[in-house]
Amino acid sequence: EPTVRTELMEQIPPIAIFLQESRPNFPTAFFEYLMPIVVRYLTDINNQVRKAGQEALLILLEQDLVAQCDIENKVCPILLDLSAPDSDDEYKVEAVNMICKMASMLSRTTVEHMLLPRFCELCSDGKLFQVRKICAANFGDICNAVGQEATERLLIPKFFELCSDSVWGMRKACAECFMAVSYTTSPEVRRSKLSPLFISLISDTCRWVRQAAFQSLGPFISTFANPSSAGLYIREDGTLSIRPSTQDVNSNSCQPSSSVTLVPSSANA
């Protein structure tokens, strides 16, 4: 029964945490028994079971309970199979969504060598606009996961494609994550390539795209600022914050310091 498998998946994370805390007593129980179940349910025929398996896997990754070898040898190959060009549409949409969500939890090497090539392919998927939409919505997170060199070499050309996509929702998603993409690039790329691209979005024929671009204008401009003088910095979670200068803090020593957080990822926006 699918409901039984779904309930089982929901119990996997707390069991795994218990086993981790009791590791001397159960050193290999998770890897021998639980991880194979999670991997198998990622391809279950029932979508509710698959969804429960995906949520369980994300929790396990957040808790750092999955070994690097299992990620590279068991999880990533399945996601690559499910997101292949000839894969079922529903499976492909789920797989690209998982790739985007996992990127921030994996090592940069794993993401760049195993998942980034497929992500770039999916950005140009001409069959399913839902796949391109997920890629566009999470583009900033992928850039942050792989760093400047891979972003400028592989991702920026794909970002240009998505910014000129025929579906306006794609262009709107790009406008919403523009600051996160810009922050990952060098000042020269930011000035010579991304600035003209942003102007095209702010002049888009669709008013929803223009509105999203105007809302991202301030955050995008902030990426040109010198952090030491402007007080702008990026937190570990990828959000842009403003830190009061030393002079301001001294002059308002009785006032609590405040920070303004601008959220780059479209999921949080």
C-alpha positions as CSV (number, residue, x, y, z in Angstrom):
1,E,0.0,0.0,0.0
2,P,1.4,3.4,-1.0
3,T,0.2,4.9,2.3
4,V,2.3,2.4,4.2
5,R,5.4,3.3,2.3
6,T,4.7,7.0,2.7
7,E,4.3,6.6,6.5
8,L,7.6,4.6,6.5
9,M,9.4,7.4,4.7
10,E,8.3,9.9,7.3
11,Q,9.8,7.8,10.0
12,I,13.2,7.4,8.4
13,P,14.8,10.8,9.5
14,P,14.0,10.4,13.2
15,I,15.3,6.8,13.1
16,A,18.4,7.9,11.3
17,I,19.0,10.6,13.9
18,F,18.6,8.1,16.7
19,L,21.1,5.7,15.0
20,Q,23.5,8.6,14.6
21,E,23.3,9.4,18.3
22,S,23.8,5.7,19.1
23,R,26.5,5.1,16.6
24,P,28.8,2.9,18.7
25,N,25.8,0.5,19.1
26,F,24.6,0.7,15.5
27,P,27.6,1.7,13.4
28,T,26.3,0.6,10.0
29,A,22.6,0.2,10.4
30,F,21.7,3.4,8.5
31,F,23.9,2.7,5.5
32,E,22.9,-1.0,5.3
33,Y,19.2,-0.8,5.9
34,L,17.7,2.7,5.7
35,M,19.7,4.5,3.0
36,P,18.8,1.8,0.4
37,I,15.1,2.3,1.1
38,V,15.3,6.0,0.7
39,V,17.1,5.6,-2.6
40,R,14.6,3.0,-3.9
41,Y,11.6,5.2,-3.0
42,L,13.0,8.1,-5.1
43,T,11.8,6.1,-8.1
44,D,8.6,4.7,-6.6
45,I,5.6,4.5,-8.9
46,N,3.4,6.5,-6.5
47,N,4.0,10.2,-6.5
48,Q,3.2,10.6,-2.8
49,V,5.7,8.0,-1.9
50,R,8.3,9.7,-4.1
51,K,7.5,13.1,-2.5
52,A,7.9,11.6,1.0
53,G,11.2,10.0,-0.1
54,Q,12.5,13.3,-1.4
55,E,11.6,15.2,1.8
56,A,13.3,12.5,3.9
57,L,16.4,12.7,1.8
58,L,16.6,16.5,2.2
59,I,16.2,16.2,5.9
60,L,19.0,13.6,6.0
61,L,21.3,15.9,3.9
62,E,20.5,18.9,6.2
63,Q,21.5,16.8,9.2
64,D,24.7,15.7,7.4
65,L,23.7,12.1,7.9
66,V,24.4,10.9,4.3
67,A,28.0,9.9,3.5
68,Q,29.7,11.6,0.6
69,C,30.2,8.2,-1.2
70,D,26.4,7.5,-0.9
71,I,25.6,10.9,-2.4
72,E,27.9,10.4,-5.3
73,N,27.4,6.7,-6.0
74,K,23.7,6.2,-5.1
75,V,21.7,9.5,-5.0
76,C,23.2,11.6,-7.8
77,P,23.1,8.7,-10.4
78,I,19.4,8.3,-9.8
79,L,18.7,12.0,-10.1
80,L,20.7,12.0,-13.4
81,D,18.7,9.1,-14.7
82,L,15.4,10.7,-13.7
83,S,16.3,14.0,-15.3
84,A,17.6,12.5,-18.6
85,P,16.1,13.8,-21.9
86,D,14.0,10.7,-22.4
87,S,12.8,10.5,-18.9
88,D,9.1,10.7,-17.9
89,D,7.9,14.3,-17.6
90,E,6.7,14.0,-14.0
91,Y,10.0,12.3,-12.9
92,K,12.1,14.9,-14.7
93,V,10.3,17.9,-13.0
94,E,10.8,16.2,-9.6
95,A,14.5,15.4,-10.3
96,V,15.4,18.9,-11.4
97,N,13.7,20.3,-8.3
98,M,15.7,17.9,-6.1
99,I,19.0,18.9,-7.9
100,C,18.3,22.5,-7.1
101,K,17.4,21.9,-3.5
102,M,20.4,19.7,-2.9
103,A,23.0,22.0,-4.4
104,S,23.4,24.1,-1.3
105,M,23.9,21.0,0.9
106,L,26.6,19.3,-1.1
107,S,30.2,20.0,-1.6
108,R,31.2,22.3,-4.5
109,T,33.1,19.6,-6.2
110,T,30.2,17.2,-6.2
111,V,27.8,19.8,-7.5
112,E,30.2,21.0,-10.2
113,H,31.3,17.6,-11.5
114,M,28.1,15.6,-11.1
115,L,25.1,17.9,-11.2
116,L,26.1,21.1,-13.0
117,P,26.3,19.6,-16.5
118,R,22.8,18.2,-16.2
119,F,21.5,21.5,-14.8
120,C,22.9,23.4,-17.8
121,E,21.2,20.9,-20.1
122,L,17.9,21.3,-18.3
123,C,18.1,25.1,-18.6
124,S,17.7,24.6,-22.4
125,D,15.0,21.9,-22.2
126,G,12.7,22.7,-25.1
127,K,10.1,20.1,-24.2
128,L,9.0,21.2,-20.7
129,F,8.8,24.9,-19.7
130,Q,8.2,23.7,-16.1
131,V,11.8,22.4,-16.1
132,R,13.2,25.7,-17.3
133,K,11.1,27.5,-14.8
134,I,12.6,25.6,-11.9
135,C,16.1,26.2,-13.3
136,A,15.4,29.9,-13.6
137,A,13.9,30.2,-10.1
138,N,16.9,28.5,-8.5
139,F,19.6,29.9,-10.7
140,G,21.1,32.1,-8.0
141,D,21.4,29.2,-5.6
142,I,23.2,27.1,-8.2
143,C,25.6,30.0,-8.9
144,N,26.3,30.3,-5.1
145,A,26.9,26.5,-4.9
146,V,29.5,26.3,-7.6
147,G,31.3,29.7,-7.2
148,Q,32.5,32.4,-9.6
149,E,34.7,30.4,-12.0
150,A,32.0,27.9,-13.0
151,T,29.3,30.5,-12.9
152,E,31.0,32.7,-15.4
153,R,32.2,29.8,-17.6
154,L,29.1,27.7,-17.7
155,L,26.1,29.3,-16.1
156,I,26.1,32.9,-17.4
157,P,25.5,31.8,-21.0
158,K,22.5,29.8,-19.8
159,F,21.3,32.7,-17.8
160,F,21.3,34.8,-20.9
161,E,19.1,32.2,-22.6
162,L,16.6,32.1,-19.8
163,C,16.4,35.9,-19.7
164,S,15.3,35.9,-23.3
165,D,13.0,32.9,-23.0
166,S,9.7,33.2,-24.9
167,V,7.7,32.4,-21.7
168,W,7.4,35.6,-19.6
169,G,7.4,33.6,-16.3
170,M,10.9,32.5,-17.1
171,R,12.2,36.1,-17.6
172,K,10.4,37.1,-14.4
173,A,12.1,34.4,-12.4
174,C,15.4,35.5,-13.7
175,A,14.7,39.1,-12.7
176,E,13.9,37.9,-9.2
177,C,17.2,36.1,-8.7
178,F,19.4,38.6,-10.5
179,M,21.1,39.9,-7.4
180,A,22.2,36.4,-6.3
181,V,23.6,35.7,-9.8
182,S,25.4,39.1,-9.9
183,Y,27.0,38.7,-6.5
184,T,28.7,35.5,-7.7
185,T,30.4,37.1,-10.7
186,S,33.4,39.4,-11.0
187,P,33.0,43.2,-11.2
188,E,33.9,43.1,-14.9
189,V,31.3,40.5,-15.8
190,R,28.8,42.4,-13.6
191,R,29.5,45.6,-15.5
192,S,30.0,44.5,-19.1
193,K,27.5,41.6,-19.3
194,L,24.9,41.6,-16.5
195,S,24.2,45.4,-16.6
196,P,23.0,45.3,-20.3
197,L,21.1,42.1,-19.5
198,F,19.3,43.8,-16.6
199,I,18.4,46.7,-18.8
200,S,16.7,44.4,-21.2
201,L,14.6,42.9,-18.3
202,I,13.7,46.3,-17.0
203,S,12.5,47.3,-20.5
204,D,10.7,44.0,-21.1
205,T,7.4,43.9,-23.0
206,C,5.7,42.1,-20.1
207,R,4.8,44.4,-17.2
208,W,5.2,41.5,-14.7
209,V,8.8,41.1,-15.8
210,R,9.4,44.8,-15.6
211,Q,7.9,45.0,-12.1
212,A,10.1,42.1,-10.9
213,A,13.1,43.8,-12.4
214,F,12.4,47.1,-10.7
215,Q,12.0,45.3,-7.4
216,S,15.4,43.7,-8.0
217,L,17.0,47.0,-9.1
218,G,18.2,48.1,-5.6
219,P,19.6,44.7,-4.7
220,F,21.4,44.5,-8.1
221,I,22.9,47.9,-7.7
222,S,24.1,46.9,-4.2
223,T,26.4,44.2,-5.7
224,F,28.5,47.0,-7.2
225,A,29.2,48.6,-3.8
226,N,32.4,48.2,-1.9
227,P,31.5,46.2,1.2
228,S,34.1,47.9,3.4
229,S,32.7,51.4,2.8
230,A,29.0,50.6,2.1
231,G,28.6,48.1,4.9
232,L,27.0,45.6,2.6
233,Y,27.7,41.9,3.1
234,I,26.3,38.5,2.2
235,R,25.4,36.2,5.0
236,E,26.1,32.4,4.8
237,D,22.5,31.8,3.8
238,G,23.0,34.0,0.7
239,T,21.0,37.0,1.9
240,L,22.2,40.5,1.6
241,S,22.5,42.5,4.8
242,I,23.5,46.1,5.7
243,R,25.9,46.5,8.7
244,P,26.1,49.9,10.3
245,S,29.4,51.6,10.0
246,T,31.6,52.1,13.1
247,Q,30.9,55.8,13.1
248,D,27.1,55.2,13.1
249,V,27.4,52.6,15.9
250,N,29.4,55.0,18.1
251,S,27.1,57.9,17.5
252,N,24.1,55.8,18.4
253,S,25.5,53.6,21.1
254,C,22.2,53.6,22.9
255,Q,20.2,52.5,19.9
256,P,20.1,48.8,18.9
257,S,21.8,48.0,15.6
258,S,19.5,47.1,12.9
259,S,20.0,45.3,9.6
260,V,18.0,45.2,6.5
261,T,17.8,41.8,4.7
262,L,17.2,41.5,1.0
263,V,16.4,38.0,0.0
264,P,17.9,37.0,-3.4
265,S,16.3,33.6,-4.0
266,S,12.8,33.6,-5.6
267,A,11.7,30.9,-3.2
268,N,12.0,33.2,-0.3
269,A,11.1,36.4,-2.1
